[in-house]
Amino acid sequence: MINKATYRIYISCPPGLEPALSGELAVLGLYAAAGASREVAPAHAGEETGGFEVEGTLDDIYRCNLQLRTASRVLVRLGNFYAAAFSELRKKASRLPWEGFIQPGSNLLFSVTCHKSRLYHSDGVAERVLGAVNDHFKQTGQTYCTSLKDKPGQLILVRLDHDACTISIDSSGELLHRRGYRLAAAKAPLRENLAAGILLSCGWDGNFPLIDPFCGSGTIPIEAGLIANQIAPGIAREFQFAHWPLHREEQWRSILQTARSSIAMSDTLLLGSDRDEGAIESATANASRAGLKGHISFIRQAVSSLEAPDKPGWIVTNPPYGVRVSQGKDLRDLYARFGSIFKQSFAGWNLAILSSSDTLIANLGLGAPSRSIRLVNGGIPVKLSIYPYTA
């Protein structure tokens, strides 16, 4: 039986990538609901997450998890209500449609945020919502759910803001940047959805050569390969929605098969280089797991050996910027040398470079970027500086 019910879906993304996520949603035929176009909520490691709320079907929940390159999570809104007391929270939460998303007796994990609300104790809120779930199932005599933090389970997100409570349920499981290909990582790896967002934000569309001269574990070239070859980012991983009672395996398999049949292997030149041999070994192994063996060239070389291919394209890169890696080292010469090589050898090329330091960007000697985008990389505020080719 096909489930055609409509749900309120919230898709989160790294801060700064909201325009890229909006564009991806439009391709899927999804648009922000009126009055709920953007929200900011706490995320992990001190970062904040933006995103959009849309209306969609179970198929749309499947497609968002499978296809969105910049998303972090796909949530389903179970309900919104006012709660100024624990008794009120438990009573109202018990009325939500838990039976569609939770198997009785399963383990539940909670993420609770409280902002200027009478209910400010997050553990107390989680305890009452767990009680509400069990109250809901108690009427049918089904097994109680538990909440053991060291055991896998269904994530439930509870947000209290000025006593307004929003309860959402996670459909993704592991964060969506975990595509499944990156078992080996170099120092300070770039998250996969941030790398994809950088590519989409600078306008690279998969049809022009791409070089990353500081490739590390290969995340930027690999995400470029997924884009160029029309490979859905979630095609090789599992999702939490597969455990929902309302999950329809036949519907999901049909959507997954459509994504697999849409893969169109491209001959676009993709090149990653790094001076670290271990990084190149990791990048090569990661690319193979991503299904891109033979479609990306990884070379061990210093940036001073960088040469331009015949056809112009893009350099998109995340060089070291002295935070966590190379702490205390002077990187100004590295940036100056790279900028000089770009000016001398890459006429007609575009450049997008991620850095936390305006001083280091100035040392490129390329002048002010035509466009910059503020992002966050592992809790560090950074800028993507874009230098498009001008004749």
C-alpha positions as CSV (number, residue, x, y, z in Angstrom):
1,M,0.0,0.0,0.0
2,I,1.4,3.4,-1.0
3,N,1.6,6.0,1.8
4,K,0.5,9.4,0.3
5,A,0.0,11.2,3.6
6,T,1.5,14.7,3.9
7,Y,4.1,15.5,6.6
8,R,5.9,18.7,7.8
9,I,9.5,18.0,7.1
10,Y,12.4,20.0,8.4
11,I,15.8,19.7,6.6
12,S,18.8,21.1,8.4
13,C,22.2,22.1,6.9
14,P,25.5,23.7,7.9
15,P,25.3,27.4,8.5
16,G,25.9,29.4,5.3
17,L,24.6,26.6,3.0
18,E,21.0,27.6,3.2
19,P,20.9,29.0,-0.4
20,A,22.5,25.8,-1.8
21,L,20.0,23.7,0.2
22,S,17.1,25.8,-1.1
23,G,18.2,25.2,-4.7
24,E,18.5,21.4,-4.1
25,L,15.0,21.3,-2.5
26,A,13.6,23.2,-5.6
27,V,15.0,20.5,-7.9
28,L,13.0,18.0,-5.8
29,G,9.9,20.1,-6.2
30,L,9.9,21.1,-2.5
31,Y,9.7,24.7,-1.3
32,A,9.7,26.3,2.2
33,A,6.4,26.4,3.9
34,A,4.9,29.9,4.4
35,G,6.1,31.5,7.6
36,A,8.6,28.7,8.2
37,S,11.3,29.2,5.6
38,R,14.3,29.3,7.9
39,E,15.1,28.3,11.4
40,V,18.3,28.3,13.5
41,A,18.7,25.6,16.1
42,P,21.7,24.3,18.2
43,A,23.6,21.5,16.6
44,H,26.9,19.7,17.4
45,A,30.3,20.9,18.6
46,G,29.2,24.4,19.2
47,E,27.9,24.9,15.7
48,E,24.5,26.2,14.7
49,T,22.4,24.7,12.0
50,G,20.1,26.4,9.6
51,G,17.5,24.9,7.3
52,F,14.0,24.9,5.9
53,E,10.6,23.4,6.6
54,V,8.7,21.9,3.7
55,E,5.5,19.8,3.2
56,G,5.9,16.5,1.6
57,T,5.0,12.8,1.4
58,L,6.9,9.7,2.6
59,D,8.5,9.6,-0.8
60,D,9.8,13.1,-0.3
61,I,11.3,12.0,3.1
62,Y,13.0,9.2,1.2
63,R,14.3,11.5,-1.6
64,C,15.6,14.2,0.8
65,N,17.7,11.7,2.6
66,L,18.9,10.0,-0.6
67,Q,19.5,13.0,-2.8
68,L,20.3,16.2,-0.8
69,R,24.1,16.8,-0.8
70,T,24.1,19.7,1.7
71,A,21.6,18.5,4.3
72,S,22.6,17.3,7.8
73,R,19.3,15.8,8.9
74,V,15.8,15.2,7.7
75,L,13.2,15.5,10.5
76,V,9.5,15.0,10.6
77,R,7.5,17.4,12.8
78,L,5.2,15.4,15.1
79,G,3.6,18.3,16.8
80,N,3.7,21.9,18.2
81,F,1.9,22.9,21.4
82,Y,2.2,25.1,24.5
83,A,3.6,23.5,27.7
84,A,4.5,25.4,30.8
85,A,4.4,22.4,33.2
86,F,5.7,18.9,33.1
87,S,2.2,17.4,33.5
88,E,1.0,19.5,30.5
89,L,4.1,18.4,28.4
90,R,3.5,14.7,29.1
91,K,-0.3,14.8,28.5
92,K,0.0,16.7,25.2
93,A,3.0,14.7,23.9
94,S,1.1,11.5,24.5
95,R,-1.4,12.5,21.9
96,L,1.1,12.6,19.1
97,P,1.1,9.9,16.3
98,W,4.0,7.9,17.7
99,E,2.7,4.6,16.3
100,G,3.8,5.6,12.8
101,F,7.4,6.2,13.8
102,I,8.3,4.1,16.8
103,Q,8.2,0.4,17.3
104,P,6.9,-0.4,20.9
105,G,9.7,-1.5,23.1
106,S,12.4,0.3,21.1
107,N,15.2,2.4,22.5
108,L,14.7,6.2,22.3
109,L,17.4,8.9,22.2
110,F,16.6,12.5,23.1
111,S,18.0,15.9,22.0
112,V,16.4,18.6,24.1
113,T,16.9,22.4,23.9
114,C,15.2,24.8,26.2
115,H,15.2,28.6,25.6
116,K,13.5,31.1,27.9
117,S,10.9,28.5,29.0
118,R,9.5,27.4,32.4
119,L,10.6,23.9,31.6
120,Y,14.4,24.4,31.4
121,H,15.7,21.1,32.7
122,S,16.5,19.0,29.6
123,D,16.8,15.7,31.3
124,G,13.4,16.3,33.0
125,V,11.9,17.1,29.6
126,A,13.3,14.0,28.0
127,E,11.9,11.9,30.9
128,R,8.4,13.3,30.4
129,V,8.4,12.8,26.7
130,L,9.6,9.2,27.2
131,G,6.7,8.8,29.6
132,A,4.3,10.3,27.1
133,V,5.4,7.7,24.4
134,N,4.8,4.9,26.9
135,D,1.4,6.4,27.9
136,H,0.5,6.4,24.2
137,F,1.3,2.7,23.8
138,K,0.0,1.7,27.2
139,Q,-3.6,1.6,26.0
140,T,-2.8,-1.3,23.7
141,G,-0.7,-3.1,26.3
142,Q,2.4,-3.0,24.2
143,T,6.0,-3.1,25.5
144,Y,7.5,0.0,27.1
145,C,10.2,2.0,25.3
146,T,13.5,2.7,27.0
147,S,16.1,5.5,26.8
148,L,19.6,4.1,27.1
149,K,22.2,6.6,25.9
150,D,24.8,4.0,25.1
151,K,22.5,2.0,22.9
152,P,21.4,2.8,19.3
153,G,17.9,4.0,19.0
154,Q,15.4,6.4,17.4
155,L,16.3,10.1,17.9
156,I,13.6,12.4,19.1
157,L,14.2,16.2,19.1
158,V,12.4,18.4,21.6
159,R,12.6,22.2,21.4
160,L,11.1,24.5,24.0
161,D,11.2,28.2,23.1
162,H,9.2,30.6,25.3
163,D,7.0,27.6,26.4
164,A,6.2,26.7,22.8
165,C,7.1,23.0,22.4
166,T,8.1,21.4,19.0
167,I,8.7,17.7,18.9
168,S,10.4,16.2,15.8
169,I,11.6,12.7,14.9
170,D,14.7,12.0,13.0
171,S,14.5,10.0,9.7
172,S,18.2,10.0,8.9
173,G,20.0,8.1,11.6
174,E,23.7,9.0,11.2
175,L,24.2,12.6,10.1
176,L,23.9,12.8,6.3
177,H,27.4,14.0,5.7
178,R,28.4,10.4,6.5
179,R,28.0,9.0,3.0
180,G,29.8,5.7,3.9
181,Y,32.9,6.1,1.7
182,R,35.3,7.9,4.0
183,L,36.8,5.3,6.4
184,A,40.2,6.9,6.0
185,A,40.6,10.6,6.8
186,A,43.6,12.9,6.8
187,K,44.1,15.6,9.4
188,A,41.2,18.1,9.9
189,P,38.9,16.5,7.3
190,L,36.2,18.6,5.7
191,R,32.6,17.3,6.2
192,E,31.2,15.8,3.0
193,N,28.1,18.0,2.9
194,L,30.2,21.1,3.5
195,A,32.4,20.1,0.6
196,A,29.4,19.5,-1.6
197,G,27.9,22.8,-0.5
198,I,31.1,24.6,-1.4
199,L,31.0,23.2,-4.9
200,L,27.3,24.1,-5.4
201,S,27.8,27.5,-3.9
202,C,30.6,28.5,-6.2
203,G,28.7,27.4,-9.3
204,W,30.7,24.3,-10.4
205,D,28.2,22.0,-12.2
206,G,30.3,19.0,-13.1
207,N,31.1,19.9,-16.7
208,F,34.4,21.6,-16.2
209,P,37.8,20.3,-14.9
210,L,38.3,20.6,-11.2
211,I,41.5,20.5,-9.2
212,D,42.1,20.5,-5.5
213,P,45.9,21.0,-4.8
214,F,45.4,20.5,-1.0
215,C,43.1,17.5,-1.2
216,G,43.8,15.7,2.1
217,S,41.6,12.6,2.2
218,G,40.0,13.7,-1.1
219,T,36.6,14.9,0.1
220,I,36.2,17.8,-2.4
221,P,37.2,15.8,-5.5
222,I,35.1,12.9,-4.4
223,E,32.0,15.1,-3.8
224,A,32.7,16.6,-7.2
225,G,32.8,13.1,-8.7
226,L,29.4,12.3,-7.2
227,I,28.0,15.5,-8.7
228,A,29.6,15.0,-12.1
229,N,28.4,11.4,-12.3
230,Q,24.9,12.1,-10.9
231,I,25.5,9.7,-8.0
232,A,23.0,10.3,-5.1
233,P,25.0,11.0,-2.0
234,G,23.0,8.6,0.2
235,I,23.0,5.7,-2.3
236,A,25.4,3.5,-0.3
237,R,24.1,4.0,3.3
238,E,21.2,3.1,5.6
239,F,18.6,5.4,7.1
240,Q,16.6,5.4,10.3
241,F,13.3,5.6,8.5
242,A,13.7,1.9,7.5
243,H,12.8,1.1,11.1
244,W,9.6,3.0,11.2
245,P,6.2,1.1,11.3
246,L,5.0,3.4,8.4
247,H,8.0,2.6,6.3
248,R,7.1,1.1,2.9
249,E,10.0,-1.0,1.6
250,E,8.7,-1.3,-1.9
251,Q,8.3,2.5,-2.3
252,W,11.8,3.0,-1.0
253,R,13.3,0.3,-3.3
254,S,11.7,1.9,-6.3
255,I,13.2,5.3,-5.4
256,L,16.6,3.8,-4.8
257,Q,16.5,2.0,-8.1
258,T,15.6,5.2,-9.9
259,A,18.6,6.8,-8.4
260,R,20.9,3.9,-9.4
261,S,19.6,4.0,-13.0
262,S,20.2,7.8,-13.2
263,I,24.0,7.4,-12.7
264,A,25.8,8.7,-15.8
265,M,29.5,8.3,-15.6
266,S,31.3,11.4,-16.8
267,D,34.7,12.0,-18.3
268,T,35.1,15.4,-16.6
269,L,38.7,15.8,-15.4
270,L,38.9,15.6,-11.5
271,L,42.3,15.9,-9.9
272,G,43.4,16.0,-6.3
273,S,47.0,16.4,-5.1
274,D,48.7,16.7,-1.7
275,R,52.3,16.5,-0.6
276,D,51.5,13.9,2.1
277,E,51.7,10.3,0.8
278,G,49.3,9.0,3.5
279,A,46.7,11.6,2.5
280,I,46.9,10.4,-1.2
281,E,46.5,6.8,-0.1
282,S,43.5,7.6,2.0
283,A,41.9,9.7,-0.8
284,T,42.4,6.9,-3.3
285,A,40.8,4.4,-1.0
286,N,37.9,6.7,-0.2
287,A,37.3,7.3,-3.9
288,S,37.2,3.6,-4.6
289,R,34.6,3.1,-1.9
290,A,32.5,5.9,-3.4
291,G,32.4,4.1,-6.7
292,L,34.7,6.5,-8.4
293,K,37.8,4.4,-8.9
294,G,39.5,5.5,-12.1
295,H,37.3,8.7,-12.3
296,I,39.6,10.8,-10.1
297,S,43.3,11.2,-10.3
298,F,45.2,11.6,-7.0
299,I,48.8,12.7,-7.2
300,R,51.4,13.2,-4.5
301,Q,53.0,16.5,-5.2
302,A,53.8,19.9,-3.7
303,V,51.7,22.9,-4.7
304,S,54.8,24.3,-6.5
305,S,54.5,21.4,-9.0
306,L,50.9,22.3,-9.9
307,E,50.2,22.6,-13.7
308,A,47.1,23.6,-15.5
309,P,45.4,21.1,-17.9
310,D,44.5,22.4,-21.4
311,K,40.8,23.0,-20.7
312,P,40.1,25.8,-18.1
313,G,38.0,24.9,-15.1
314,W,38.0,25.4,-11.3
315,I,40.4,25.1,-8.5
316,V,38.3,24.4,-5.3
317,T,40.4,23.8,-2.2
318,N,40.6,23.9,1.6
319,P,44.3,24.6,2.3
320,P,45.7,24.6,5.9
321,Y,45.0,27.8,7.8
322,G,46.9,27.3,11.0
323,V,44.1,26.2,13.2
324,R,44.4,22.6,14.7
325,V,46.8,21.7,11.8
326,S,50.2,23.5,11.5
327,Q,49.4,25.5,14.6
328,G,51.9,28.2,15.0
329,K,53.4,27.8,11.6
330,D,53.6,30.8,9.2
331,L,51.5,29.9,6.2
332,R,51.8,33.2,4.5
333,D,54.6,32.0,2.1
334,L,52.4,29.0,1.1
335,Y,49.5,31.2,0.2
336,A,51.7,33.7,-1.6
337,R,53.4,30.8,-3.6
338,F,50.0,29.3,-4.5
339,G,48.6,32.7,-5.6
340,S,51.6,33.3,-7.8
341,I,51.2,29.9,-9.5
342,F,47.5,30.5,-10.0
343,K,48.2,33.9,-11.7
344,Q,51.0,32.6,-13.9
345,S,49.7,29.2,-14.9
346,F,45.9,29.2,-14.6
347,A,44.7,31.9,-17.0
348,G,41.0,31.4,-17.6
349,W,40.5,29.4,-14.5
350,N,38.2,30.1,-11.5
351,L,39.2,29.7,-7.9
352,A,37.3,29.0,-4.7
353,I,39.3,28.8,-1.5
354,L,38.3,28.1,2.1
355,S,40.2,29.8,4.9
356,S,39.7,31.2,8.4
357,S,42.1,34.1,7.8
358,D,41.6,37.2,5.8
359,T,45.4,37.8,6.1
360,L,46.2,34.5,4.4
361,I,43.7,35.2,1.6
362,A,45.3,38.6,1.1
363,N,48.7,36.9,0.7
364,L,47.4,35.2,-2.4
365,G,48.0,38.5,-4.1
366,L,44.7,38.2,-6.1
367,G,43.0,41.2,-4.7
368,A,39.5,41.1,-3.1
369,P,37.4,38.1,-4.0
370,S,34.3,38.9,-6.1
371,R,32.2,37.0,-3.6
372,S,32.6,35.4,-0.2
373,I,30.4,33.1,1.8
374,R,30.6,32.7,5.6
375,L,30.7,29.1,6.7
376,V,31.7,27.0,9.7
377,N,34.2,24.1,9.4
378,G,34.4,21.9,12.5
379,G,33.3,24.8,14.8
380,I,35.8,27.2,13.2
381,P,34.3,30.3,11.4
382,V,35.7,30.4,7.8
383,K,35.1,32.1,4.5
384,L,34.8,30.7,1.0
385,S,36.5,33.3,-1.2
386,I,35.5,33.0,-4.9
387,Y,37.6,34.4,-7.8
388,P,35.7,33.9,-11.1
389,Y,37.6,34.1,-14.3
390,T,37.5,37.5,-16.0
391,A,39.1,38.1,-19.4
